[in-house]
Every structure is written in structure tokens, then in C-alpha cells.
Amino acid sequence: HVQLVESGGGSVQAGGSLRLSCVASGYTYTMGWFRQAPGKEREGVAAIHTVSGSTYYADSVKGRFTISRDNAKNSVYLQMNNLRPEDTAMYYCAAGSLRFDYWGQGTQVTVS
């Protein structure tokens, strides 16, 4: 079982930036970020394959968010720039191999 711990959430004004971090207790092939706003379904934001480095971004964040990883630290990061009020949500780190089996507790991002 892999445990995930997120950090870096907070409150910012529109146009600002935040960097989310997620540390895993073990190695997984894929790590990513999801978010869920009140009353909305959870959506995938970004993901990265820890071996190839290939990435995925939701259309809504392309050009504004960047996902990166540090395999030596079993960590994944989400740099969020030019934040918008619609980015407000609980952000969850997820990890796994063929699917996202492991989930963090979430970190709140609020953009006003």
C-alpha cells in the first residue's frame, strides 16, 4: 500500500500561482492530480508517467499548469499559474500503475 501526502494548497487571487507537492511512500509508475469542486464531479487535471515522463493535461489547464516529478523522492508537483476562480477545488494526488489505486487526503485551493 502506498500512502500519499499532499501540501501546498491555499488561497490566492485570480492570476496568482500555487505549487502543489505530493510525496508517496513508495514508487508507482503513474502519478497525477485530480480535483473536485463542491457539487461537481471529480476531474483529472494532470498526470505523468514516472518512467517516460509523458504527461497529460485537462484542456482547462493546458498552458497554465505544469506537472513534474522527482523519482528519487517519489514526488510529484503541480505548478499552477494564472489561476482562475474556476480552479477552486479540493486537489487530490493519485498514484498507481495501470490505474490510480492510491489517493491522498487532498489539499484545498481557493482562487478569488
Secondary structure, 3 states (H helix, E strand, C coil): CCCEEEECCEEECCCCCEEEEEEECCCCCEEEEEEECCCCCCEEEEEEECCCCCEEECCCCCCCEEEEEEHHHCEEEEEECCCCHHHCEEEEEEEECCCEEEECCCEEEEEC
